[in-house]
């Protein structure tokens, strides 16, 4: 399948932001994994001190998109003893606004998933075909669309500067960035809903999508990228400060080019990604989910990974510890951290034993501009 980027083409694309020297990509280190874990903690502590001095964005708002089923064995790795084969996760979008040093306003959408097209991801498409409609209606709840949320927030699509995902699993971006040719499955050649926005993505992930490994194939939709314009993407290599109190940090493991959003707010530093699906997965000793605390003690694991793909497990573990070190304690319950899963564990009566001990539900910061 033709793909718009080879490694050389990716390298030639422009970049943005200011590189974060204190957070080099540890997955490329020659150190053994255990030494990289120690280094991750040290580097995260150094970056925490630097990042807190960069300021804060003007505002952050949280927008619920969809609640859907997800295999318990993936979301809580080997730790859960729940009888339910599926748990529920809620995918949410964060809308972040700030001003650059020259006063220019910026709008970033983190996890602006096109839920309608995301359902055709091979894994979820196969699951849908195996699930009776009456059960699917009980398990899937769509809250609102990306464009619907922006209208409520009085943000025009042409005001959006950046689209950011922790990784591109399930994502179909054709309606967001447009295509160069007619798309048979859509019945049109979609025009870009966000004509001025660029997709911020790790170069590693773009290059890797050109030839997927079998472990990756159930979770990507590579054909949907065949006709999207390469200039819609802003590839970065590693961790980057995007604006005051807004950074993207490379956190490889869940996918090779995984990245996390880090934001500084009135309550301190938050981290968001899909490396884990519940904040208690970072402090499992305080979890009441069946099995988590016991499993963490027994196996001497300090975190519980989201493990639908285990591309490089040790790197993902180290990345989660880096996230854990960056995040401040919750002001609501200090046993838990200000880690906001981009897909957060959500209790449901259909899934006994999977209700979270504690959940954030949202990040709210600053005043919404009028």
C-alpha positions in Angstrom: 0.0 0.0 0.0 1.3 3.4 -1.0 1.8 5.7 2.0 2.6 9.4 2.0 5.7 9.2 4.1 8.9 7.2 3.9 11.6 7.9 6.5 13.4 10.4 4.3 10.1 12.3 3.6 9.3 12.5 7.3 12.8 13.9 8.1 12.3 16.7 5.7 9.0 18.0 7.2 9.1 21.1 9.4 9.0 21.0 13.2 7.6 23.3 15.9 8.2 24.3 19.5 11.3 24.3 21.7 13.1 21.0 22.2 13.3 19.8 25.9 16.9 18.8 26.4 16.3 17.4 29.9 14.1 14.6 28.4 16.1 12.8 25.7 14.5 9.7 24.2 15.5 6.9 26.6 14.3 4.2 24.2 17.3 5.0 22.1 19.7 4.8 25.0 22.4 2.1 25.2 21.7 1.6 28.9 19.9 -1.6 30.0 16.1 -1.1 30.8 16.7 -1.0 34.6 19.2 1.8 34.3 16.8 3.6 31.9 14.1 3.4 34.5 16.4 5.1 37.1 17.3 7.8 34.5 13.7 8.4 33.7 12.9 9.3 37.3 15.9 11.6 37.5 15.1 13.4 34.2 11.4 13.8 35.1 12.3 15.4 38.4 14.6 17.9 36.6 12.0 18.7 34.0 9.3 19.2 36.6 11.2 22.1 38.1 11.8 23.6 34.7 8.3 23.2 33.5 6.6 24.8 36.4 8.4 28.0 35.5 7.1 28.2 32.0 3.7 29.6 33.1 0.2 28.3 32.4 -2.1 28.2 29.4 -5.1 30.5 29.4 -7.7 27.8 29.6 -8.3 24.0 29.5 -11.7 22.4 28.9 -12.6 18.7 28.9 -15.1 17.3 26.4 -16.6 13.8 26.6 -16.8 12.0 23.2 -17.7 8.4 23.7 -17.9 5.6 26.3 -17.2 2.2 24.9 -16.2 -1.3 25.9 -12.6 -2.4 26.2 -11.1 -5.8 27.2 -10.3 -5.9 30.9 -7.2 -8.0 30.1 -5.9 -5.1 28.0 -6.8 -2.2 30.1 -5.6 -3.6 33.4 -2.9 -5.9 32.0 -2.6 -9.0 34.2 -3.6 -7.4 37.4 -7.4 -7.5 37.4 -9.4 -10.2 39.0 -12.8 -8.9 37.8 -15.2 -11.4 36.4 -16.2 -9.0 33.6 -14.3 -9.7 30.4 -14.9 -6.0 29.4 -14.7 -2.7 31.2 -15.8 0.7 30.0 -13.5 3.6 29.0 -14.5 7.2 28.2 -12.6 8.9 25.4 -12.3 12.7 26.1 -10.9 15.6 24.2 -9.0 18.5 25.9 -9.3 22.0 24.4 -6.2 24.1 25.4 -5.8 27.8 24.7 -2.7 30.0 25.2 -0.9 32.9 23.7 2.6 32.7 22.2 5.3 35.2 23.3 4.3 37.5 20.5 0.7 37.5 21.7 -0.7 35.2 19.0 -3.6 33.1 20.3 -3.3 29.3 20.0 -5.8 26.5 20.2 -4.8 22.9 20.6 -7.2 19.9 20.6 -5.8 16.9 22.4 -7.5 13.6 21.3 -10.0 15.0 18.9 -11.2 11.6 17.7 -13.6 11.2 14.8 -15.7 8.6 16.7 -17.9 7.7 13.7 -14.9 6.7 11.6 -12.8 5.3 14.5 -15.2 2.4 14.8 -13.7 0.9 11.6 -10.4 0.2 13.4 -9.9 -3.5 12.6 -10.2 -4.7 16.3 -13.3 -2.6 17.1 -14.9 -3.4 13.7 -14.5 -7.1 14.4 -15.8 -6.7 17.9 -18.9 -4.8 16.6 -19.7 -7.6 14.2 -19.7 -10.1 17.0 -21.8 -8.0 19.4 -25.6 -8.1 19.1 -27.1 -4.6 18.4 -29.2 -4.6 21.6 -26.1 -5.2 23.7 -23.9 -2.7 21.7 -26.5 0.0 22.4 -26.1 -0.6 26.1 -22.3 -0.7 26.0 -21.6 2.3 23.7 -22.7 5.8 24.5 -21.8 8.7 22.3 -21.8 12.0 24.2 -21.0 14.7 21.6 -18.8 15.2 18.5 -15.6 17.2 18.3 -17.3 19.9 16.2 -20.3 19.9 18.5 -18.1 20.6 21.5 -16.3 23.4 19.7 -19.5 25.1 18.8 -20.6 25.0 22.4 -17.2 26.5 23.4 -17.6 29.2 20.6 -14.4 28.1 18.9 -14.5 28.2 15.1 -12.8 25.2 13.4 -10.5 27.6 11.5 -9.2 28.9 14.8 -7.7 25.5 15.7 -3.9 25.5 15.3 -2.9 22.0 16.5 -4.4 18.5 16.6 -2.5 16.2 19.0 -3.0 12.5 19.8 -0.9 10.4 22.2 -0.7 8.0 19.3 -2.7 7.3 16.2 -4.4 4.0 17.1 -8.0 4.0 15.8 -7.6 7.5 14.3 -9.1 8.4 10.9 -8.1 12.0 10.1 -9.5 12.4 6.6 -12.4 14.6 7.6 -10.2 16.7 9.8 -7.3 17.4 7.4 -8.9 16.6 4.0 -7.8 14.3 1.2 -6.3 14.7 -2.2 -8.8 12.4 -4.0 -12.3 11.1 -3.8 -12.8 8.6 -1.0 -15.2 5.8 -2.0 -16.2 4.8 1.5 -17.1 8.4 2.4 -18.8 9.1 -0.9 -16.9 12.4 -1.4 -13.5 14.1 -1.3 -13.7 15.6 2.2 -12.5 19.1 2.7 -10.5 19.8 5.8 -12.8 20.6 8.8 -9.7 22.3 10.4 -8.1 24.1 7.5 -5.4 25.8 9.5 -4.6 23.0 11.9 -1.5 20.8 11.9 -1.3 17.3 13.4 1.6 17.1 15.9 3.0 13.6 15.8 6.2 11.8 16.6 8.3 11.1 13.5 8.8 7.5 14.7 5.1 6.9 14.5 4.7 8.3 11.0 7.6 6.3 9.7 6.4 3.1 11.4 2.9 3.4 9.9 4.5 3.1 6.4 5.0 -0.6 7.1 3.1 -1.9 10.1 4.3 -4.7 12.3 1.7 -7.5 12.9 1.4 -6.4 16.5 0.2 -3.0 15.3 -2.2 -3.9 12.6 -5.4 -4.5 14.6 -5.2 -0.9 16.0 -4.3 1.3 13.0 -6.3 2.3 9.9 -3.3 2.9 7.5 -5.4 3.0 4.3 -7.1 6.2 5.6 -3.8 8.0 5.5 -3.1 7.1 1.9 -4.5 10.3 0.4 -4.1 12.8 3.3 -1.8 15.7 2.6 1.7 15.3 4.2 1.8 19.0 4.8 -1.0 18.7 7.3 1.5 17.0 9.7 4.1 18.6 12.0 6.4 15.8 13.0 8.5 16.2 16.1 11.4 14.1 17.4 11.2 13.7 21.1 9.8 16.1 23.7 8.8 19.7 22.9 7.5 22.7 24.8 4.7 24.1 22.7 3.6 27.1 24.8 3.4 28.4 28.4 2.6 25.4 30.5 2.0 23.1 27.5 4.4 20.4 26.5 4.3 17.1 24.6 6.7 14.5 26.0 7.8 11.4 24.2 6.7 8.3 26.1 7.5 5.3 23.9 6.4 1.8 24.6 2.6 1.5 24.1 3.6 2.4 20.5 7.1 3.3 19.3 6.1 6.9 18.8 3.9 7.4 21.8 3.7 10.9 23.4 2.0 12.4 26.4 0.5 15.8 27.0 1.9 17.7 30.0 0.1 20.9 31.2 0.7 23.2 34.1 -2.5 24.5 35.8 -3.8 26.3 38.9 -3.7 22.9 40.7 -0.2 22.0 39.5 1.1 19.7 36.8 -1.2 17.2 34.9 -0.1 14.5 32.5 -2.4 12.8 30.0 -2.0 9.8 27.8 -3.4 6.3 27.2 -0.4 4.5 28.8 -2.7 3.6 31.7 -6.5 3.8 31.8 -7.0 4.9 35.4 -5.0 7.2 37.7 -5.0 4.4 40.3 -2.9 2.4 37.9 0.0 4.7 38.9 -0.6 4.0 42.6 -2.2 0.5 42.6 -1.5 0.2 46.3 -4.5 2.4 46.9 -6.8 0.7 44.4 -9.9 -1.2 45.4 -10.2 -2.8 42.0 -10.2 -6.5 42.5 -6.6 -7.9 42.2 -4.7 -4.7 41.5 -3.1 -4.0 44.9 -2.3 -7.7 45.5 -0.8 -8.1 42.0 1.4 -5.0 42.3 2.7 -6.3 45.7 3.2 -9.9 44.5 5.1 -8.9 41.3 6.7 -5.8 42.7 5.2 -3.6 39.9 4.6 0.0 40.8 2.3 0.7 37.8 -0.4 -1.3 35.8 -0.1 -0.8 32.1 -2.7 -0.4 29.4 -1.5 -3.3 27.3 -3.6 -3.8 24.2 -0.3 -3.6 22.3 3.0 -4.4 24.0 5.4 -3.1 21.4 8.2 -2.5 23.9 6.9 -3.3 27.4 9.9 -2.2 29.4 9.9 1.2 27.6 6.2 1.6 28.3 6.8 0.8 32.0 9.6 3.4 32.2 7.5 6.0 30.4 4.6 5.5 32.9 7.1 6.0 35.7 8.3 9.2 34.0 4.6 10.4 33.8 4.1 9.4 37.4 7.1 11.5 38.5 5.9 14.5 36.5 2.3 14.6 37.8 1.4 16.5 41.0 -0.8 14.9 43.7 -4.6 15.3 43.3 -6.0 18.1 45.5 -9.2 16.0 45.9 -7.5 12.8 47.1 -3.7 13.0 47.5 -3.4 9.2 47.3 -3.8 9.7 43.6 -2.0 11.7 41.0 -3.1 14.3 38.5 -2.8 11.8 35.7 -5.7 12.1 33.3 -6.1 9.1 31.1 -7.1 10.1 27.6 -9.4 7.0 27.8 -10.5 6.9 31.4 -11.9 3.8 33.2 -15.6 4.4 33.7 -17.9 2.3 36.0 -20.8 0.5 34.4 -23.4 -2.0 35.8 -22.6 -4.3 32.9 -19.0 -4.7 34.0 -18.9 -5.8 37.6 -15.5 -5.4 39.4 -14.3 -2.6 37.1 -15.6 0.6 38.8 -12.6 2.9 39.5 -11.6 3.7 43.0 -11.1 7.3 42.0 -11.5 9.2 38.7 -10.9 12.7 37.6 -13.6 13.0 34.9 -12.2 16.4 33.7 -9.5 19.0 33.8 -10.7 22.5 34.1 -8.4 25.5 34.2 -8.7 29.2 33.5 -11.6 31.3 32.3 -13.3 30.5 29.0 -12.7 33.4 26.6 -15.8 35.3 25.6 
